[in-house]
Amino acid sequence: VVRLPRASGARDARYAHLLSGDIDGGLPPADLAQATAPPVAPPSGLAARVESLETEVADLKRELAEIRSRL
């Protein structure tokens, strides 16, 4: 399976199997992989929100472990 370049206006990347040989006019898979669009950076506040949520989950897990140990 090789990832194809994203089509203009398409939201998701496309993929193709290589069971029947090269695709896209004989381009090798390595060239197709390089032609894909670079990953889009997440919005600036997203990383901070994820980190905050991860910290909160870790705290909740600790509290739950304490409650379980008391029972």
N, C-alpha and C positions, 0 to 999 in steps of 0.2 A: 504494500500500500504506500502510496506517495501523496503528499499534500500538494494540491494544486493552488495556483495563485487565486486569490479571491476575485470573483467576477465583479465588474463594475456595478455598484449599487447593491451588491449582495451583502447580507449581514454575516453569513457564516462562510468559513473556508470550505473548499471542496476537496474530495479525496478520490483517488482512482486506484484500482487494483492493477498489478503488473503481470497477471497470469497469462495474458496474451502478448506480452512483449512491451516494448517502449510505447509511450503515448505522446500525444501532442506533436505529431509530425516528426517523431524520432528523437525528440529531446531526451537526453539521459535524465534519470530521476534526480541526480545531483543538481543539474541545472534548474529543474522545476522547483526543487526545494529552496534554492537561492532566490527564485523569482517571487516567492511568497512575501506578502507585506510584513513588515516588522510588527511585533506585538504592540498593542496600544497600551500606554501607561495608564494605570488606574487614576481616577480623579484624586487630587492632592489630599483631600480629607479622608479618603477611604482607608489609607494605611493606618492613620491615627485611630480611626474607629475600630478597625480590626484588632489592633493592638490593645485597645481599651477593652473590647469584648473578650479577648483571650485572657487578659488579666482577671476580669470578672469571673469567667468560667473557672479559672484556676482557684480563685478564692472560694467559690461555691463548692468546688470539689473537696477542698480542704475542710470546709465547714461540715459537709456531709459525712466525710470520713470521721470527724470528731463526734458527730451525733451517733453514727453507727457504733463507734467504739464504746460509747456510754451505755448502749442498749445491750 
